[in-house]
Amino acid sequence: MKFDRITHDPRVMGGKPCIRGLRMTVGMVLGWLATGHTREQVLAEYPYLEAEDIDQALAYAAWRMQGPEGAAVPA
């Protein structure tokens, strides 16, 4: 799977995986969802995010959890 919305830049948030180069990390998005916020609440709180950003953050996290071999994630 191609993660075209996930960026890594050592100058942005210490190189953590971010959404489209913004100062919004994948971990921040996951944290909001994990604490019970809905996708709609996250999008309302951060209007510069798009639904596809949340989708890709979730897919990226699942892919990373597959281990170092980076098993494929279904499209």
N, C-alpha and C positions, 0 to 999 in steps of 0.2 A: 504494500500500500504506500502510496506517496503522501507524505505529510507536508503539503505545500503551504499550510497555514501555521505550521510550527517552525519557529526560528531559534537559532542558537547564536548569540553574539556575546562575546566576553564583556563588551561595553554596556550591555543591557541586562540588568538584573543578575549580574555576575555570571552570565552564560547559561543560566537556567533556561529550559525550554519555554519560550514565550509564544503568545498569539500574535502572529503577523508583525513581529518586531516591536510590539507595544510593551509597555511596562505592566503587562498582565501575564503572569506565568500560568502554565498548565496546572500547576499545583494549586494556585489560587482559585481557578475555575472549579477544579475537583473539590476543593475545600468547601466552597459555597454549596455545591450539590450534595456533598456528604453530610452537611449540617442541616439538610432538609429544605433548602431553598429550591424553588422550582426553576426550570429553565427560563420561564417568563420573568421571574423575579431577578434573576441574574442579568438578563438582557435589559430590563428596565433600569437596574442599578448602574449598569455599564453600557450606555447606549451606543458606544463605538464597537461593541461586540456584535457578532452576527450568529445566527443559529448554527451555521456551518462551523464556526469557531468552537462551539461547545461540542458538536459531534466529533470534530477532529481531536479535541483535547481528550475526550473519552477513548477514542480509538487509539490515540498515541499512548495513553496510559496502559491500556490493555496490551498493546504491542510490547511495551517496555517490560511488562510483567512476565512475558514469555521467556525471559532469560537472555543470556548473551548471544544465543544463536539467532534471536529475533525471528521467531516463527511467524509465518504469514498470518495476517488477519484477514478474514473474509471481506470482500468488497461489498 
